[in-house]
Amino acid sequence: MAIAKAERLMNLALCLLGTRRPLSKRELRGSIEAYLEAGNDESFNRMFERDKDDLRELGLVIETVENLEGETGYLARRDSNRLPPVSLDAEEAAALGLAAKVWQQARLAGAASGALQKLRAGGMPEAGDPYEGQHSAIEPRIPVHEAAFEPLMLACRDRRPVVFDYRKSTAAHPETRQVEPWALECWRGHWYLAGFDRDRGAERVFRLSRITGKVRSRAGKYTAPVPDVVTVRETVASWAGESADRTARIRLRAGSGYPLRAKAASVKEGGDGWDELEIPYGHGLDAWLVEFGPDVVVVEPADLRADVVDRLRAVALG
C-alpha cells in the first residue's frame, strides 16, 4: 500500500472514530488534507468510496446514518470497534516471549519488542515471573543474514511476484528466475523460499544464500494456485538425502568431508589416503557430493556416479 493512501486511510479512520455525531462527506472532505487536494467532486467521491470500502475490508465497522441536515453521515463507534481484552495463560505468555526473542537479529526486532511491551502492559507476565523463570535459559535464534530475506518475506505476505538472480550449487554463473513466492522457512540454519517458478512451470525451493543481487518486485497476479500446505523443510530434507531409501558407496579423501562421515552407515579406512563410506541417501545426494569436489569419488550405484559426473562437467564448461 502506498504511503499516501495509508496516511489518508488512517486520517479517515481517526475522523470517524473521534466524532460523537455522524459526519457528512462535505465535513470529512474539509477535515482531511488529501481530500481537499482531490480535485473535482467526482474524483473526491470515487476516492472516498474506495477508502470507505478499504477500511471496512480491514475490519472497521462504519455506520451510515442520516444527520440533522438531511445529509448522509458516517461514523465508527468505539464500542463497535473495540477488540476484546487479551487474556493469556502462563504457557501462552511464555511462548510469545520466546517468539519475540527469535527475531532479535532481523529488522522485525523493533516490531516484535513493541508488541511484547504492549502485551505486558495488558497483563502478560513479566520476565522473572514464576512460569517464565522455567524458560529463562532458552534464547532461541534464527539467523537472518541474507539481504533477500526481507523483500521475499514482504512478497510472500503481499502475494507479489518477484525476480532474482540465482546460482545453483552446480552452476558457475547465476540465472534469472521469475518466482511467485509462497513461504519462507529456516532449516538447519539456512533460509529457503518455496514458490512457483514461472519459467519452469513448477514448484521450486530456493536457498536464500544463493540469491545474488537484489530481489525485484513485479506487478500482476499469481498465475498458479498457492497450496494450502507448503512443505519447504520436507522438500529440502529429501534433496539433502534425509529421506533415504538406498545406499551409496563412495571413496572420500582422508581428513575431509566430515558432514559425509557423520551420515555414513559405515567407514572403512584405506591405506592409500582414501576411505570408503556407505551412505544412506535419497533424492539430491548428487548435488551434495559435487560440493566436495575432488575429495569424493562415487563407486556405486552407477546412476549416482553418472549424475555427479554430469554436474561436475556442467560446472567445468560453465
PyMOL commands that set and color helices and strands:
alter all, ss='L'
color gray80, all
select helices_A, chain A and resi 3-18+25-31+33-36+41-57+78-80+90-105+109-121+130-133+149-158+208-210+232-239+258-263+285-290+293-295+302-317
alter helices_A, ss='H'
color red, helices_A
select strands_A, chain A and resi 23-24+63-66+72-75+162-166+175-187+190-197+202-207+211-217+246-253+266-269+274-281+296-300
alter strands_A, ss='S'
color yellow, strands_A
deselect
rebuild
show_as cartoon
